[in-house]
Amino acid sequence: MTIRKSLFGTLLFAGLASAILTPSIALADFGLVTYRITVQNLTAGQPFTPPVIALHNRRATVFAVGSEANVGVVEIAENGNLEPLITALSGNPDVYSVVQGNAPVVPVANPGGTPFTDTVTFEVTTDRRARFLSFVSMLICTNDGFTGLNTVRLPFRKATFLAASYETRTEQNTEDFADIVPPCQGLVGVGSDDAGTGESNPLLAENGVIIPHVGVIGDDDLDRRVHDWADPVARIVVERLRRKY
């Protein structure tokens, strides 16, 4: 599997995180509701790609543990490529809004001192028929790791969700910078002459299903002291805002 665009393109526009609203239907037909959604990276040194968040009805499913990952989730988990999942969600009539950040979500304590943030907040105005939220971000310093939520109920007032780590089991966990997206090294202040890659390597392909991530073993370039984590890896706070339309 090859890739046309990856995390490289996303990082060209990195700065303060913001949201892009992509309604899949005419919102004015059914009334509106606004949610404030905050995603926080809870790890010590494992950066996330900009989050992809969908607000949808019960019929939409983004991923499921024990099932094969769809192409959009695989592209995020392996290559940091957000576009396939955003395109699929935006074209799904059961998805009412899709938002994405424009910068990595990097732990505040990261040794790289990068000008990013461990928290990103969105305000999303969406169709009232949206009753559920799903979210996906790559664990950047992994071969095919990600974090996310699948189909959690949107609150009437406010709710907090904790997200675990998963892997798609579509690429072997080599923990070699050569097989990991290039921003990994810089985002956590690790120097390397290895260019890395934003493309999937067919020689490393696996045909697995989504499982909880085993974490960093430390057999190659990844250092457990820097890149490993404990679940949960993310906190997602969702608040329904009281506004009149």
Order of alpha helices (4+ residues) and beta strands (2+ residues): alpha-beta-beta-alpha-alpha-beta-beta-beta-beta-beta-beta-alpha-beta-alpha-beta
